[in-house]
């Protein structure tokens, strides 16, 4: 995945204002995470494709977290058509 990205980046100019050093370090971090997951997958005898998809799973969980936080900030939550406010009213 990182190799595909680096090949793509080689054919496209870097947009103005993008810190190429930071992008490089991020690519190295993702590559090391995949290598670590490949080692763990080999040790635990789980499918190797799970290691390659691990960064996408982390991206999905992070998106879910930010979506949930946005719902919290809006002040209303809905579940099965029922709306619940963030601050429940106190029964008298």
Residue frames as qw, qx, qy, qz and C-alpha x, y, z in Angstrom:
[[0.000, 0.888, 0.460, 0.000, 0.00, 0.00, 0.00],
 [0.278, -0.826, 0.121, 0.475, 2.79, 2.41, 0.87],
 [0.436, -0.161, 0.609, 0.643, 4.71, 1.40, -2.23],
 [0.256, 0.624, 0.649, 0.352, 1.66, 2.12, -4.37],
 [0.107, -0.951, -0.232, 0.176, 1.31, 5.52, -2.73],
 [0.389, -0.635, 0.331, 0.579, 4.99, 6.35, -3.22],
 [0.409, 0.158, 0.678, 0.591, 4.73, 5.40, -6.89],
 [0.111, 0.824, 0.530, 0.168, 1.68, 7.62, -7.27],
 [0.257, -0.903, -0.037, 0.343, 3.47, 10.48, -5.55],
 [0.513, -0.299, 0.459, 0.661, 6.46, 10.13, -7.88],
 [0.300, 0.387, 0.635, 0.597, 4.32, 10.95, -10.93],
 [0.094, -0.874, -0.411, -0.241, 2.41, 13.87, -9.41],
 [0.255, 0.474, -0.292, 0.791, 3.88, 17.17, -8.31],
 [0.322, -0.391, -0.679, 0.532, 3.56, 17.96, -4.63],
 [0.052, -0.859, -0.403, -0.312, 0.84, 20.57, -4.00],
 [0.188, 0.553, -0.275, 0.764, 2.01, 23.90, -2.64],
 [0.441, -0.553, 0.282, -0.648, 2.09, 24.13, 1.13],
 [0.961, -0.195, -0.153, -0.123, 2.40, 20.38, 1.77],
 [0.307, -0.735, 0.600, -0.070, 5.18, 19.45, 4.16],
 [0.794, 0.329, -0.491, -0.142, 6.91, 16.61, 2.30],
 [0.170, 0.365, -0.814, 0.420, 8.99, 15.67, 5.34],
 [0.513, -0.068, 0.555, -0.652, 5.84, 15.11, 7.41],
 [0.851, 0.269, -0.115, -0.436, 4.24, 13.09, 4.60],
 [0.566, 0.430, -0.698, 0.085, 7.39, 10.98, 4.38],
 [0.084, -0.253, 0.797, -0.541, 7.41, 10.28, 8.12],
 [0.701, 0.075, 0.312, -0.637, 3.70, 9.41, 7.98],
 [0.814, 0.351, -0.381, -0.263, 4.34, 6.95, 5.14],
 [0.342, 0.374, -0.808, 0.301, 7.17, 5.36, 7.13],
 [0.371, -0.146, 0.646, -0.651, 4.89, 5.07, 10.19],
 [0.829, 0.190, 0.055, -0.524, 2.17, 3.36, 8.14],
 [0.694, 0.410, -0.591, -0.049, 4.72, 1.00, 6.58],
 [0.105, 0.321, -0.822, 0.459, 6.11, 0.06, 10.01],
 [0.602, -0.032, 0.451, -0.658, 2.59, -0.53, 11.32],
 [0.864, 0.285, -0.207, -0.361, 1.88, -2.89, 8.42],
 [0.499, 0.412, -0.739, 0.187, 5.17, -4.73, 9.01],
 [0.218, -0.241, 0.730, -0.601, 4.35, -5.10, 12.70],
 [0.761, 0.108, 0.255, -0.587, 0.90, -6.47, 11.86],
 [0.773, 0.384, -0.472, -0.182, 2.41, -8.89, 9.32],
 [0.232, 0.359, -0.825, 0.370, 4.77, -10.22, 11.99],
 [0.431, -0.074, 0.620, -0.652, 1.91, -10.60, 14.47],
 [0.821, 0.247, -0.053, -0.512, -0.28, -12.27, 11.84],
 [0.636, 0.386, -0.668, 0.003, 2.48, -14.76, 11.09],
 [0.022, 0.272, -0.808, 0.522, 3.03, -15.47, 14.78],
 [0.493, 0.085, 0.575, -0.647, -0.66, -15.90, 15.58],
 [0.197, 0.109, 0.910, 0.349, -1.43, -17.69, 12.28],
 [0.363, 0.678, 0.438, -0.467, -4.14, -15.27, 11.26],
 [0.639, 0.605, 0.367, 0.302, -4.69, -14.31, 7.61],
 [0.479, -0.161, 0.095, 0.857, -2.06, -11.90, 6.26],
 [0.074, 0.562, 0.443, 0.694, -4.67, -9.79, 4.46],
 [0.403, -0.824, -0.395, 0.053, -5.86, -8.53, 7.85],
 [0.537, -0.458, 0.017, 0.708, -2.50, -6.83, 8.33],
 [0.266, 0.195, 0.413, 0.849, -2.79, -4.99, 5.02],
 [0.201, -0.665, -0.507, -0.511, -6.32, -3.78, 5.82],
 [0.490, -0.489, -0.497, 0.523, -5.39, -2.70, 9.36],
 [0.156, -0.134, -0.019, 0.978, -4.79, 0.99, 8.43],
 [0.292, -0.310, -0.499, -0.755, -8.22, 1.13, 6.76],
 [0.530, -0.529, -0.661, 0.034, -9.83, -0.34, 9.87],
 [0.384, -0.380, -0.331, 0.774, -8.17, 2.31, 12.01],
 [0.027, -0.065, -0.251, -0.966, -9.39, 4.99, 9.62],
 [0.423, -0.445, -0.633, -0.472, -12.96, 3.66, 9.88],
 [0.525, -0.529, -0.576, 0.336, -12.86, 3.58, 13.69],
 [0.266, -0.235, -0.119, 0.927, -11.47, 7.13, 13.79],
 [0.190, -0.235, -0.425, -0.853, -14.22, 8.34, 11.43],
 [0.508, -0.524, -0.665, -0.159, -16.83, 6.68, 13.66],
 [0.461, -0.418, -0.431, 0.653, -15.32, 8.38, 16.71],
 [0.089, -0.103, 0.062, 0.989, -15.44, 11.85, 15.14],
 [0.330, -0.364, -0.589, -0.642, -18.98, 11.27, 13.87],
 [0.528, -0.543, -0.637, 0.140, -20.09, 10.31, 17.37],
 [0.352, -0.330, -0.252, 0.838, -18.36, 13.37, 18.81],
 [0.074, -0.125, -0.319, -0.936, -20.15, 15.59, 16.28],
 [0.460, -0.503, -0.641, -0.351, -23.51, 14.11, 17.31],
 [0.512, -0.486, -0.509, 0.492, -22.60, 14.77, 20.95],
 [0.210, -0.173, -0.036, 0.962, -21.74, 18.39, 20.18],
 [0.203, -0.329, -0.511, -0.768, -25.04, 18.89, 18.33],
 [0.312, -0.149, 0.492, -0.799, -26.90, 18.13, 21.55],
 [0.817, 0.093, 0.161, -0.545, -29.25, 15.48, 20.19],
 [0.096, -0.245, 0.950, 0.167, -28.92, 11.77, 19.70],
 [0.769, 0.132, -0.065, -0.622, -31.40, 9.58, 17.83],
 [0.077, -0.199, 0.977, 0.024, -31.88, 5.84, 18.08],
 [0.070, 0.364, 0.920, 0.124, -34.67, 3.94, 16.35],
 [0.050, -0.633, -0.477, -0.608, -36.43, 7.20, 15.60],
 [0.480, -0.806, -0.327, 0.112, -36.37, 8.42, 19.21],
 [0.324, 0.690, -0.209, 0.612, -34.53, 11.64, 19.93],
 [0.684, -0.580, -0.309, 0.317, -32.63, 11.98, 23.19],
 [0.078, 0.943, -0.157, 0.284, -31.17, 15.26, 24.34],
 [0.564, 0.361, -0.568, 0.480, -27.65, 15.35, 25.76],
 [0.052, -0.187, 0.597, -0.778, -28.85, 16.78, 29.09],
 [0.325, -0.423, -0.827, -0.175, -31.73, 14.66, 30.39],
 [0.339, -0.577, 0.010, -0.743, -34.43, 16.50, 32.27],
 [0.066, 0.098, -0.841, 0.528, -34.68, 15.80, 35.99],
 [0.418, -0.488, -0.687, -0.339, -38.00, 14.22, 36.99],
 [0.185, -0.427, 0.338, -0.818, -39.68, 16.19, 39.76]]
